[in-house]
Amino acid sequence: MRVYQPWAAPVRAVAYDDPSLLWEMRRWVAALRAEGKVRAEFSVEWREDVAVGVLRDGGLIGEVRPSDFLVFGRNGLSVLTAAQFWRDHREMGC
C-alpha cells in the first residue's frame, strides 16, 4: 500500500498489478473494518479467467480488476480505473 497525494487530501491506495495483491487488499479492508473505519467487505472471486476483488457494503460497491486501484480516502473505500486514479492523484514524494 502506498500513500498518494490528490489535489484535495491524501489517500491510501493499492494498485492491482499482480494477483497476489488481491489478498493484501482483503487484509487491508479487514483491518479497516476492525478499526471501525469502513463497513465494506472484500472477497476474491473469479470472472471468466481473471481473479477480481469484490467490494461490498450490503450491495456491490465495485470490482477491482487488473490495473484498477482500491482507494481509501475521506469518503471511505472506492474502486477507480487507472485512468481515473492518475487523473487526480500522484505518488507522494514525486
Secondary structure as GFF3:
##gff-version 3
##sequence-region A 1 94
A	DSSP	beta_strand	2	6	.	.	.	ID=ss1
A	DSSP	beta_strand	11	15	.	.	.	ID=ss2
A	DSSP	alpha_helix	21	34	.	.	.	ID=ss3
A	DSSP	beta_strand	41	47	.	.	.	ID=ss4
A	DSSP	beta_strand	50	56	.	.	.	ID=ss5
A	DSSP	beta_strand	60	64	.	.	.	ID=ss6
A	DSSP	beta_strand	69	73	.	.	.	ID=ss7
A	DSSP	beta_strand	76	80	.	.	.	ID=ss8
A	DSSP	alpha_helix	82	88	.	.	.	ID=ss9
A	DSSP	beta_strand	89	91	.	.	.	ID=ss10
###
